[in-house]
Amino acid sequence: MWLYVACAVAVPVSLGLAALRADPLLVFVAACAAIVPLAGLMGRATEELARHLGAHVGGLLNASFGNATELIIAIFALRQELFGVVKATITGSILGNLLFVFGIACIAGGWRRERQTFSPVAAGANAAMLLVAVIALLVPSLFAYAAHPR
């Protein structure tokens, strides 16, 4: 219920501040406050669809809409030719999803437990994704450095 109230307040406030050409920092803070409940609503909607459509479709929807914020930021940044912002958004999304979420899961899983157990298949898949992400972030950087050494 609080998500609906937060969206009903934060979204019009952020849009109004942008229309009134308020201080950019104030508009940014209001837009951030609007994105958080919208992301929560989107998560609930995908969970509800997954409940009705099945786990496979739900996983696809969750993977697609889970990064909607980054996609929206990238579209607006590309329109203004802010390529550094797009790169930082993608990098932050990858690192946040792979490292931060995994770290929080390990902390929460180990809370009040002496020993944690993991599925070897899931642990291997996560390790492979982490390796691919590191390679995907490292190769372009190495190429840029080799092309233009400082």
Secondary structure as the mmCIF struct_conf table of DSSP 4:
data_model
#
loop_
_struct_conf.conf_type_id
_struct_conf.id
_struct_conf.beg_label_comp_id
_struct_conf.beg_label_asym_id
_struct_conf.beg_label_seq_id
_struct_conf.end_label_comp_id
_struct_conf.end_label_asym_id
_struct_conf.end_label_seq_id
HELX_RH_AL_P HELX_RH_AL_P1 TRP A 2 ALA A 19
TURN_TY1_P TURN_TY1_P1 LEU A 20 ARG A 21
HELX_RH_AL_P HELX_RH_AL_P2 PRO A 24 LEU A 53
HELX_RH_AL_P HELX_RH_AL_P3 ALA A 55 PHE A 65
TURN_TY1_P TURN_TY1_P2 GLY A 66 ASN A 67
HELX_RH_AL_P HELX_RH_AL_P4 ALA A 68 ARG A 79
TURN_TY1_P TURN_TY1_P3 GLN A 80 GLU A 81
HELX_RH_AL_P HELX_RH_AL_P5 PHE A 83 LEU A 95
HELX_RH_PI_P HELX_RH_PI_P1 GLY A 96 PHE A 100
HELX_RH_AL_P HELX_RH_AL_P6 VAL A 101 GLY A 110
TURN_TY1_P TURN_TY1_P4 TRP A 111 ARG A 112
BEND BEND1 GLU A 114 GLU A 114
HELX_RH_AL_P HELX_RH_AL_P7 PRO A 120 ALA A 147
BEND BEND2 HIS A 148 HIS A 148
#
